[in-house]
């Protein structure tokens, strides 16, 4: 907004995005500590911060020069959609998408248009949630939209007045949240997502204030806060990069929100999981997220309709879990991009719902032309129950300290075996599920490494990761607080499984030592049963096992594809017992006839490969 001009332009959009990132960065630890709904997993502030950070990174360098406000809002929204984290981050991404849908054609945005955009943002965000609850970020968004509309009706349609009214409306709704949602009342905290939206809207006010030179401090509570760490600001500027400086006026809204949370007791991970509570209802064992990416023409003539893949996915996920949010939409060329989020006890049922949408869109477009394949991307699964210990975060005076950043390493497990996902996540890894073997997508790997929330991250890649890709990933992750990245030699799904099984038997830093030791000593064999039948399959599998056990082992793990007959596999346990070994049988959850065996014991020789009936 040029001095004296009564519009929001590209420069304000850039300043707003950067200011929002800075505000969330400074307050996210406090937001995490009061995170209760939908589950008390201490990550609302961090998820909103990471989502908006990816949104701002989607803006090109020098974005304010020559761009329209609407164009940048579209870029911001797409970056948030692809980078959304957690329930609160997904809702924030859809809020930004609604704003972009309303204002995409505006090179500059008047106050009245901004109010209309905030109204659409609130409606779009609410529509993305399968079961909206009162007293949440959705309630705050509705209140912000109503307050903005009142200002316009009363005749003060300046963008600054509209933004300030929206911020104050969201603030009032956040203060009421304890009275509107039982789980908040029991914990005696305000809703973390609603408070996060106050920060985002406060950053918009700050961006407008910076350009007009008329600061609106709103309801500022003057007290010591987390916003005064200059070195943290400088590090954050490096992360965002190339987009100018953030408005200094974001400090008051951070101070205000921190003041609103003053005196609240940090919530424990069990607070929201008590039987009969709302949070228990929303507390599926796993959080599952993925991106549904449909190429141009995939939606055919239905591309412009309101019903479509997003609504189907939202409905299907609601049948298997809670905290369901599906955001995104169709493009004019028949393409589509959605981000799905669900808490569920059956992660692969959630993935199957996404694959069903892909199957409907696969093949040819409405004119019968061959099209690019649809894809399910960035399939991430993490365990929720007890994932953050007792839910208390370490006290720190460093405003830039990440939730969960500690001496204990985070573990990322990459697998192509759907049947392993739940157990790998229960073992404490952030799991990335890939469709096929090969080098993992670096963008997806970067994302799950950040989601491990640790300064030291260990990656079990389930395949070969070229050293040049590792170097690229290390450099990118340093900007996101991952100080060291260690890629351990885990070339197969079975290696990943054995490594995490060992990690479960240790605590703290010893977990990574246990992983390294298991990978150093494991002996593996692999075969395919393709072309073999009946007793021949069992005989050859037993022979392979006996060769592996020529050197003593305590445990043998067997990973078998789903087409391997169970009677043949049943012969392995007695054969292992004769050698004094316990046998653990796992199914990969994928079609095929491959069987992989791993013996854990002293390293005597390396594994062999044999093709049965090949």
Legacy VTK file of the C-alpha trace (Angstrom):
# vtk DataFile Version 3.0
C-alpha trace
ASCII
DATASET POLYDATA
POINTS 614 float
0.000 0.000 0.000
1.602 3.185 -1.110
1.517 6.036 1.425
-1.944 7.559 1.315
-3.361 4.910 -1.046
-6.400 3.083 0.282
-5.630 -0.380 -1.066
-3.694 -3.522 -0.219
-1.051 -4.156 -2.871
1.641 -6.762 -3.441
4.033 -5.145 -0.974
1.476 -5.468 1.812
0.857 -9.134 0.956
4.585 -9.867 1.184
4.949 -7.930 4.438
1.881 -9.674 5.855
3.224 -13.131 5.053
6.630 -12.411 6.531
5.129 -10.730 9.572
2.812 -13.663 10.175
5.730 -16.087 10.042
7.693 -13.972 12.514
4.715 -13.652 14.872
3.990 -17.386 14.856
7.688 -18.178 15.270
7.868 -16.080 18.419
4.681 -17.426 19.991
4.567 -21.011 18.754
6.147 -22.604 21.824
3.519 -20.974 24.028
0.743 -21.979 21.621
2.030 -25.546 21.614
1.871 -25.644 25.413
-1.859 -24.869 25.516
-2.809 -27.087 22.557
-5.799 -29.188 23.659
-8.157 -29.634 20.718
-8.591 -31.834 18.718
-5.807 -33.711 20.572
-3.299 -32.497 23.139
-0.254 -33.198 20.994
1.526 -29.888 21.644
1.984 -28.788 18.049
-0.675 -26.247 17.001
1.693 -23.282 17.061
4.443 -25.177 15.294
2.075 -26.499 12.625
0.666 -23.054 11.860
4.182 -21.609 11.747
5.543 -24.273 9.386
2.496 -23.966 7.132
2.806 -20.196 6.787
6.580 -20.492 6.370
6.096 -22.765 3.345
3.445 -20.367 2.052
5.850 -17.420 2.167
8.626 -19.484 0.603
6.317 -20.000 -2.388
6.538 -16.269 -3.154
9.215 -15.467 -5.713
12.160 -13.279 -4.768
11.309 -9.649 -5.385
7.628 -10.600 -5.422
6.407 -7.127 -4.546
7.822 -5.641 -7.754
5.424 -5.839 -10.680
3.017 -8.327 -9.112
-0.612 -7.915 -8.193
-1.923 -8.591 -4.706
-4.266 -11.301 -6.009
-1.471 -13.126 -7.823
0.620 -13.271 -4.671
-2.311 -14.413 -2.547
-2.785 -17.322 -4.962
0.900 -18.254 -4.649
0.719 -17.907 -0.890
-2.322 -20.169 -0.727
-0.797 -22.872 -2.932
2.406 -22.889 -0.896
0.351 -23.264 2.285
-1.746 -26.044 0.751
1.232 -28.180 -0.228
3.152 -27.391 2.961
0.284 -27.667 5.459
1.059 -29.405 8.749
-1.438 -30.880 11.158
-5.084 -30.022 11.670
-4.469 -26.339 12.399
-2.055 -25.883 9.494
-4.446 -27.481 7.030
-7.263 -25.199 8.202
-4.968 -22.164 7.914
-4.071 -23.196 4.356
-7.748 -23.386 3.407
-8.376 -20.010 5.031
-5.696 -18.534 2.782
-7.155 -20.378 -0.228
-10.581 -18.883 0.408
-9.045 -15.416 0.594
-7.176 -16.056 -2.655
-10.279 -17.366 -4.436
-12.123 -14.154 -3.628
-9.268 -11.768 -4.453
-7.346 -13.561 -7.215
-8.363 -11.054 -9.895
-7.521 -7.990 -7.790
-4.268 -6.228 -8.515
-4.984 -4.106 -5.469
-7.541 -4.763 -2.748
-9.878 -2.205 -1.221
-11.195 -2.436 2.312
-14.586 -3.651 1.114
-12.944 -6.323 -1.034
-10.763 -7.358 1.900
-13.864 -7.815 4.061
-15.417 -9.972 1.334
-12.221 -11.978 1.154
-12.166 -12.570 4.906
-15.772 -13.738 4.751
-14.995 -16.236 1.993
-11.874 -17.366 3.837
-13.950 -18.180 6.926
-16.624 -20.012 4.921
-14.062 -21.984 2.915
-12.136 -23.040 6.021
-15.305 -24.162 7.792
-16.417 -26.120 4.739
-13.171 -28.084 4.734
-13.763 -29.535 8.199
-15.966 -32.618 8.407
-17.229 -31.922 11.944
-16.660 -28.286 12.956
-16.561 -27.571 16.691
-17.322 -24.281 18.469
-14.625 -22.274 20.197
-11.918 -23.052 17.625
-10.014 -21.289 14.857
-13.161 -21.639 12.727
-15.182 -19.681 15.291
-12.498 -17.009 15.391
-12.489 -16.795 11.581
-16.280 -16.345 11.543
-16.065 -13.622 14.184
-13.303 -11.851 12.251
-15.410 -11.859 9.075
-18.477 -10.486 10.876
-16.464 -7.709 12.522
-14.908 -6.747 9.190
-18.330 -6.601 7.540
-19.682 -4.322 10.285
-16.866 -1.830 9.729
-17.634 -1.660 6.006
-21.368 -1.263 6.676
-20.646 1.568 9.106
-18.776 3.430 6.381
-15.102 2.981 7.364
-13.913 0.808 4.505
-10.176 1.423 4.746
-8.104 -1.764 4.667
-6.503 -0.856 7.993
-9.860 -0.455 9.713
-11.168 -3.705 8.206
-8.053 -5.660 9.241
-8.068 -4.202 12.771
-11.741 -5.074 13.207
-11.092 -8.612 11.997
-8.196 -9.006 14.414
-10.280 -7.710 17.307
-13.172 -9.995 16.354
-10.889 -13.007 16.308
-9.374 -11.929 19.611
-12.795 -11.684 21.263
-13.724 -15.120 19.934
-10.489 -16.597 21.262
-11.232 -15.153 24.701
-14.688 -16.789 24.612
-13.359 -20.159 23.474
-13.059 -21.590 26.996
-16.810 -21.102 27.446
-17.689 -22.723 24.120
-15.705 -25.984 24.118
-15.814 -28.318 27.100
-12.295 -29.676 26.657
-10.918 -26.132 26.819
-12.936 -25.402 29.948
-11.586 -28.516 31.673
-8.015 -27.569 30.807
-8.651 -23.873 31.517
-6.915 -22.698 28.358
-7.879 -20.696 25.304
-7.952 -22.401 21.928
-4.451 -22.423 20.432
-5.689 -22.314 16.834
-7.883 -19.283 17.492
-4.940 -17.515 19.120
-2.814 -18.382 16.097
-5.353 -16.703 13.823
-5.209 -13.579 16.018
-1.469 -13.504 15.328
-1.952 -13.899 11.574
-4.566 -11.145 11.402
-2.474 -8.980 13.703
0.384 -9.343 11.231
-1.932 -8.047 8.493
-2.718 -4.990 10.617
1.007 -4.507 11.216
1.779 -4.730 7.481
-0.794 -2.024 6.767
0.444 0.118 9.658
4.011 -0.009 8.372
2.937 1.396 5.023
0.690 4.150 6.375
2.867 5.103 9.321
-0.165 4.933 11.635
0.379 2.076 14.101
-2.758 0.468 15.502
-1.560 -1.288 18.640
-4.955 -2.843 19.398
-5.255 -4.528 22.785
-1.565 -4.552 23.683
-0.481 -6.037 26.986
2.911 -4.538 27.733
5.018 -7.302 29.265
8.164 -9.221 28.618
7.533 -11.575 25.705
9.194 -13.949 23.296
9.550 -11.405 20.521
12.703 -9.612 21.567
15.314 -12.068 20.356
17.035 -10.210 17.536
19.225 -13.173 16.604
16.128 -15.342 16.237
14.632 -12.750 13.866
17.793 -12.732 11.809
17.805 -16.523 11.540
14.177 -16.479 10.482
14.928 -13.866 7.827
17.507 -16.264 6.409
14.927 -19.068 6.311
12.407 -16.976 4.414
15.023 -15.281 2.254
14.819 -12.692 -0.502
11.465 -11.128 0.372
12.429 -8.018 2.306
11.992 -7.367 6.002
9.091 -8.221 8.278
7.142 -5.395 9.891
8.549 -4.497 13.305
4.956 -3.779 14.360
4.254 -7.513 14.787
5.825 -7.381 18.255
2.717 -5.845 19.904
0.348 -8.579 18.687
2.789 -11.245 19.869
2.918 -9.549 23.268
-0.880 -9.354 23.278
-1.397 -13.051 22.553
1.248 -14.096 25.063
-0.534 -11.933 27.609
-3.813 -13.706 26.839
-2.124 -17.022 27.661
-0.419 -15.739 30.813
-1.031 -17.978 33.817
-2.322 -20.942 31.826
-0.882 -24.298 32.866
0.870 -26.188 30.061
-1.323 -29.063 28.963
-0.164 -32.658 29.276
-0.540 -35.197 26.508
-3.084 -37.138 28.544
-5.336 -34.202 29.314
-7.375 -34.522 26.196
-7.361 -38.286 26.051
-9.425 -39.071 29.109
-12.341 -41.423 28.398
-15.498 -39.581 27.486
-13.863 -36.297 26.621
-14.177 -34.536 23.301
-10.466 -34.924 22.706
-10.688 -38.663 23.220
-13.303 -38.708 20.457
-10.867 -36.898 18.215
-7.896 -39.002 19.318
-7.223 -41.614 16.655
-3.924 -43.365 17.169
-2.315 -41.982 14.007
-2.204 -38.716 12.126
-2.276 -39.308 8.370
-1.682 -36.604 5.776
-1.190 -36.673 2.020
-1.558 -34.650 -1.150
-3.886 -35.762 -3.949
-2.496 -34.396 -7.212
-4.657 -34.745 -10.307
-3.204 -33.628 -13.656
-4.885 -31.286 -16.124
-7.960 -32.869 -17.678
-8.326 -35.505 -14.957
-11.620 -34.044 -13.731
-13.058 -33.646 -17.224
-16.297 -31.672 -17.415
-16.734 -31.863 -13.632
-13.809 -29.549 -12.944
-15.976 -26.539 -12.270
-18.550 -28.252 -10.076
-18.613 -27.762 -6.316
-18.907 -31.506 -5.690
-15.931 -33.635 -6.525
-12.890 -35.430 -5.156
-12.538 -33.167 -2.137
-16.071 -33.794 -0.907
-15.800 -37.521 -1.559
-12.496 -37.700 0.294
-13.892 -35.719 3.222
-16.876 -38.065 3.438
-14.806 -41.248 3.164
-12.267 -40.118 5.764
-15.070 -39.169 8.160
-16.099 -42.814 8.156
-12.708 -44.013 9.388
-11.450 -41.267 11.677
-11.788 -37.877 13.306
-10.236 -34.434 12.939
-10.929 -34.706 9.216
-9.906 -31.735 7.098
-9.656 -31.810 3.302
-8.518 -28.620 1.598
-7.815 -27.616 -1.965
-9.822 -27.685 -5.144
-10.010 -27.997 -8.893
-8.209 -25.846 -11.433
-9.693 -24.413 -14.593
-7.806 -26.938 -16.729
-9.443 -29.902 -15.027
-6.517 -30.443 -12.664
-6.922 -30.685 -8.923
-4.834 -30.474 -5.778
-6.013 -31.451 -2.314
-4.366 -31.918 1.068
-6.032 -34.453 3.376
-5.693 -34.774 7.145
-7.237 -37.338 9.503
-6.680 -38.882 12.926
-7.447 -42.577 12.658
-6.692 -45.993 14.080
-6.355 -47.392 10.543
-3.807 -45.380 8.569
-3.962 -47.566 5.483
-7.734 -47.160 5.256
-7.071 -43.427 5.077
-4.520 -43.958 2.314
-6.964 -46.245 0.483
-9.510 -43.416 0.438
-7.003 -41.220 -1.375
-6.125 -43.979 -3.808
-9.822 -44.471 -4.601
-10.032 -40.825 -5.661
-6.980 -41.336 -7.862
-8.469 -44.453 -9.430
-11.591 -42.568 -10.453
-9.482 -39.889 -12.120
-6.971 -42.180 -13.829
-6.956 -43.060 -17.507
-8.141 -40.516 -20.022
-9.682 -37.095 -19.940
-13.185 -36.230 -21.101
-12.024 -36.101 -24.748
-10.418 -39.534 -24.467
-6.849 -38.226 -24.541
-4.180 -39.983 -22.521
-3.182 -37.925 -19.493
-0.382 -37.753 -16.998
-0.848 -40.172 -14.092
-2.552 -38.905 -10.976
-0.468 -39.179 -7.845
-0.760 -39.535 -4.099
2.197 -37.559 -2.797
3.830 -36.854 0.556
2.008 -39.648 2.412
3.061 -39.081 6.029
2.014 -41.005 9.119
2.929 -40.329 12.720
1.820 -41.875 15.985
-0.211 -39.593 18.240
-0.793 -41.417 21.520
2.104 -40.603 23.822
4.062 -39.169 20.902
5.164 -36.199 22.990
5.698 -37.855 26.336
3.802 -36.055 29.096
3.133 -33.096 26.849
5.302 -30.665 28.824
7.813 -28.753 26.788
11.274 -27.848 28.003
11.497 -24.353 29.436
13.835 -22.204 27.394
14.714 -18.586 27.078
15.469 -18.964 23.386
12.530 -17.620 21.443
13.612 -19.572 18.413
13.745 -22.935 20.158
11.568 -25.470 18.378
9.072 -27.627 20.183
10.692 -30.990 20.696
14.174 -29.860 19.672
16.358 -31.773 22.126
19.362 -34.038 22.375
17.205 -36.996 21.404
17.257 -37.677 17.668
14.179 -37.739 15.516
13.780 -40.762 13.258
12.338 -40.803 9.739
11.358 -44.138 8.215
10.725 -44.448 4.480
8.892 -47.532 3.266
7.041 -48.921 0.266
5.293 -51.545 2.438
1.837 -50.391 3.571
1.619 -53.227 6.073
4.562 -51.818 8.033
3.353 -48.240 8.384
1.491 -48.563 11.683
4.264 -50.457 13.472
6.975 -48.118 12.195
5.007 -45.134 13.459
4.382 -46.802 16.826
8.132 -47.292 17.101
8.514 -43.506 17.145
9.342 -42.709 13.523
7.715 -40.190 11.233
6.821 -42.462 8.324
6.932 -41.567 4.648
5.051 -44.096 2.509
6.171 -44.309 -1.119
4.397 -45.989 -3.995
7.444 -47.674 -5.512
11.120 -48.398 -4.775
13.772 -45.923 -5.803
15.187 -42.696 -4.482
12.628 -40.832 -2.317
11.256 -37.505 -3.438
13.515 -34.928 -1.782
10.694 -32.473 -1.104
8.736 -35.156 0.739
11.831 -36.297 2.613
12.596 -32.707 3.609
9.099 -32.364 4.956
9.117 -35.473 7.145
12.598 -34.631 8.416
11.311 -31.248 9.610
8.256 -32.973 11.063
10.559 -35.148 13.195
11.055 -31.951 15.255
14.609 -32.638 16.334
17.979 -30.960 15.910
19.488 -34.329 14.948
17.468 -36.410 12.469
18.204 -39.988 11.460
16.824 -41.187 8.131
16.150 -44.817 7.315
15.601 -44.367 3.593
14.518 -47.893 2.647
16.622 -47.549 -0.505
19.703 -45.883 -1.880
19.912 -42.139 -1.436
22.614 -40.560 -3.630
25.209 -38.575 -1.709
24.499 -35.460 -3.774
20.854 -35.658 -2.671
21.935 -36.089 0.939
24.119 -32.983 0.669
21.248 -31.002 -0.849
18.905 -32.179 1.877
21.367 -31.352 4.650
21.800 -27.801 3.395
18.055 -27.230 3.139
17.327 -28.723 6.550
19.881 -26.530 8.311
17.640 -23.595 7.446
14.801 -25.345 9.291
16.679 -26.069 12.502
17.921 -29.568 11.699
21.563 -29.233 12.672
22.665 -32.715 11.649
21.168 -35.224 9.234
22.360 -38.818 9.452
21.340 -41.219 6.679
21.932 -44.762 7.880
22.390 -47.758 5.558
18.860 -49.180 5.466
18.469 -50.228 1.824
15.250 -52.247 2.175
11.966 -52.201 4.057
13.227 -55.082 6.179
16.323 -53.132 7.249
14.066 -50.256 8.282
11.897 -52.649 10.296
14.806 -54.286 12.101
16.352 -50.910 12.912
13.189 -49.530 14.487
12.532 -52.744 16.392
15.935 -52.248 18.004
15.155 -48.596 18.744
12.103 -49.617 20.761
14.319 -51.492 23.203
16.355 -48.397 24.131
15.700 -44.940 25.536
16.993 -41.468 24.747
20.254 -41.125 22.808
20.778 -44.892 23.099
17.980 -45.384 20.570
20.164 -44.271 17.676
23.059 -46.399 18.916
20.711 -49.380 18.938
19.635 -48.592 15.366
23.235 -48.384 14.172
24.151 -51.627 15.921
21.180 -53.492 14.461
22.017 -52.362 10.930
25.679 -53.282 11.405
24.926 -56.837 12.540
21.783 -57.884 10.689
22.106 -60.645 8.065
19.525 -60.731 5.285
18.329 -62.973 2.494
15.703 -62.320 -0.116
13.799 -64.455 -2.607
10.759 -64.453 -4.835
8.200 -67.244 -4.909
7.038 -66.387 -8.421
6.534 -69.566 -10.472
6.735 -71.929 -7.476
3.713 -73.841 -6.176
2.539 -75.698 -3.081
5.116 -77.630 -1.040
7.919 -76.393 -3.297
7.484 -72.865 -1.924
7.686 -74.042 1.694
10.704 -76.261 1.040
12.678 -73.518 -0.591
11.789 -70.931 2.033
12.855 -73.313 4.805
16.094 -74.009 2.947
16.798 -70.308 2.670
16.097 -69.834 6.375
18.352 -72.721 7.380
21.202 -71.283 5.322
20.731 -67.926 7.033
20.794 -69.632 10.437
24.044 -71.457 9.778
25.352 -68.737 12.094
23.346 -68.492 15.331
20.665 -65.822 15.712
18.145 -64.968 18.389
15.442 -63.442 16.193
14.483 -63.928 12.566
12.159 -61.379 10.972
10.283 -62.384 7.835
8.661 -59.827 5.557
6.394 -61.445 2.986
4.325 -59.923 0.207
0.621 -60.644 0.294
0.632 -63.227 -2.521
2.995 -65.574 -0.667
0.845 -68.491 0.594
0.415 -68.623 4.356
0.882 -72.421 4.635
4.404 -72.055 3.251
5.181 -69.266 5.705
3.819 -71.324 8.601
6.659 -73.800 8.040
9.250 -71.182 8.971
8.521 -70.830 12.696
9.277 -74.498 13.546
12.406 -74.364 11.385
13.622 -71.265 13.268
12.832 -72.854 16.627
14.985 -75.875 15.782
17.927 -73.463 15.534
16.976 -71.714 18.762
15.615 -68.572 17.092
12.314 -66.788 17.525
10.509 -65.916 14.281
8.493 -62.757 13.644
6.288 -62.812 10.537
5.173 -59.559 8.906
3.135 -58.914 5.793
4.185 -56.110 3.468
0.629 -55.154 2.561
1.437 -55.086 -1.152
0.867 -57.522 -3.997
3.732 -59.765 -5.027
5.666 -62.870 -4.108
8.826 -61.520 -2.512
9.991 -62.834 0.860
12.811 -61.164 2.816
14.438 -62.647 5.913
16.627 -60.947 8.508
18.614 -62.700 11.236
19.791 -60.643 14.184
23.020 -61.905 15.732
26.783 -61.799 15.309
27.993 -60.632 11.898
29.540 -63.612 10.160
28.735 -63.115 6.492
26.594 -60.925 4.287
23.204 -61.937 2.952
22.526 -63.860 -0.235
19.949 -63.481 -2.945
18.095 -66.395 -4.488
15.258 -66.499 -7.002
12.816 -69.338 -6.361
11.405 -70.593 -9.612
12.657 -67.525 -11.460
LINES 1 615
614 0 1 2 3 4 5 6 7 8 9 10 11 12 13 14 15 16 17 18 19 20 21 22 23 24 25 26 27 28 29 30 31 32 33 34 35 36 37 38 39 40 41 42 43 44 45 46 47 48 49 50 51 52 53 54 55 56 57 58 59 60 61 62 63 64 65 66 67 68 69 70 71 72 73 74 75 76 77 78 79 80 81 82 83 84 85 86 87 88 89 90 91 92 93 94 95 96 97 98 99 100 101 102 103 104 105 106 107 108 109 110 111 112 113 114 115 116 117 118 119 120 121 122 123 124 125 126 127 128 129 130 131 132 133 134 135 136 137 138 139 140 141 142 143 144 145 146 147 148 149 150 151 152 153 154 155 156 157 158 159 160 161 162 163 164 165 166 167 168 169 170 171 172 173 174 175 176 177 178 179 180 181 182 183 184 185 186 187 188 189 190 191 192 193 194 195 196 197 198 199 200 201 202 203 204 205 206 207 208 209 210 211 212 213 214 215 216 217 218 219 220 221 222 223 224 225 226 227 228 229 230 231 232 233 234 235 236 237 238 239 240 241 242 243 244 245 246 247 248 249 250 251 252 253 254 255 256 257 258 259 260 261 262 263 264 265 266 267 268 269 270 271 272 273 274 275 276 277 278 279 280 281 282 283 284 285 286 287 288 289 290 291 292 293 294 295 296 297 298 299 300 301 302 303 304 305 306 307 308 309 310 311 312 313 314 315 316 317 318 319 320 321 322 323 324 325 326 327 328 329 330 331 332 333 334 335 336 337 338 339 340 341 342 343 344 345 346 347 348 349 350 351 352 353 354 355 356 357 358 359 360 361 362 363 364 365 366 367 368 369 370 371 372 373 374 375 376 377 378 379 380 381 382 383 384 385 386 387 388 389 390 391 392 393 394 395 396 397 398 399 400 401 402 403 404 405 406 407 408 409 410 411 412 413 414 415 416 417 418 419 420 421 422 423 424 425 426 427 428 429 430 431 432 433 434 435 436 437 438 439 440 441 442 443 444 445 446 447 448 449 450 451 452 453 454 455 456 457 458 459 460 461 462 463 464 465 466 467 468 469 470 471 472 473 474 475 476 477 478 479 480 481 482 483 484 485 486 487 488 489 490 491 492 493 494 495 496 497 498 499 500 501 502 503 504 505 506 507 508 509 510 511 512 513 514 515 516 517 518 519 520 521 522 523 524 525 526 527 528 529 530 531 532 533 534 535 536 537 538 539 540 541 542 543 544 545 546 547 548 549 550 551 552 553 554 555 556 557 558 559 560 561 562 563 564 565 566 567 568 569 570 571 572 573 574 575 576 577 578 579 580 581 582 583 584 585 586 587 588 589 590 591 592 593 594 595 596 597 598 599 600 601 602 603 604 605 606 607 608 609 610 611 612 613
